[in-house]
Amino acid sequence: MHIVTAPLLTQLVGVKLPKTEQTEPAPDRHAAMLSVTVDGRALLDGYRVVLETELKALQEKDPEINLQLQADRTAVFDVVAKVMASAQRSGIGKLSFVTVQ
């Protein structure tokens, strides 16, 4: 086995982005919101649940489910990573991250 490494040069490019207005996303009937709070609680559509059990039931009910993950900016990354792993073990194949501006 060989490992090849190469230095990479990073160059800053100034780009002026166009102004946009915040819009509401189109309703998705195959979506559920999974939130991670600052104190590490996981909430599914606003309710505290037994995470992996509920995610598995959600995926079985709707195989096209898109799990939207929203984590508090001060949440511990370890907790967020565990929530993501629970979603994967539950068989959920679509996971998106929700951010706020």
N, C-alpha and C positions, 0 to 999 in steps of 0.2 A: 504494500500500500504506500502511495506517495501523496503527500500533501503539498500543494503548490499555493504560495501566497504571493500577492502583489500589492504594492502600495497604491492606494486610490487617492486621487486628487479631487478635492471638492471645491467647486467654484460657486460663489454666490451670484445669482443672477437676479437683478432687480426687475420685478414684474408688477405692473399696476393692474390689479384685478378690477373688473367692472363692479359697480354698485348693484346690489340686489336687494330685494325685499324678502323678508321671511314669509314663507308660505306654509300652510298646513299640508302634510302628506295626504294623499288619497287614502280613504279607509281601506284597510286590507282585512278581508274576512278570515284570512288565514294567519292572523298575527296575535301574539300574546306579549305583554310587557313583563319583563323580569327585571326587578330593581334590586340593587344592593345598596343598603343604607350605610351611613357613616359608622354606625355601630355594628356592622357586619350581618344584619338581618337580610334575608332574601325574601322578597315579596313577589308573588305572581299575580299580576293584574290588581295590585294593591293589597292582597291578602297574604298573610303569613301561612306557609304550607310546609309539609314534609316534602322537600324539594324534589329529590330524585323520583319518588313515588308519583308525585303529581305531574312531573314532566313526562314520565313514561306514559301515564294515562292520557295526557294531552296529545302526545305523538301518536298513540294508538287510535285516538278519536279522530285526529286529522293529520295524516301523514305529510301533508303539505304545509304544516304549521311553520311560521317564521317567528322565531323567538327574538324579540328586540330587547337587548341588554342595555340597561341604563344604570351606571354606577355613580355614586356620589364621588366627587373629585377628590375627597379626602379618605375614601374607603381604602382599606388595606388591600394591596394587589393580590396577596395570597388568597383572600376570601373571594375576590373576583375570579381568580384562576380556578378555584374549587367549584364555583358556580358554573363556569364554562365546561369543566370536566364532567360535571353532573349532567349537563345538557347533552354532551357527546355520548356518555354512557346510556342515556335515555333514548338514543336513536334519533335525536333531532338533528337534521342535516342543514337547516338554514338558521344562521345566527347573525344578527346585525347589531351594530352598536349605535346607540342613540346619544347624541351630544347636544348641548345647548350652547348658544353663542353668548 
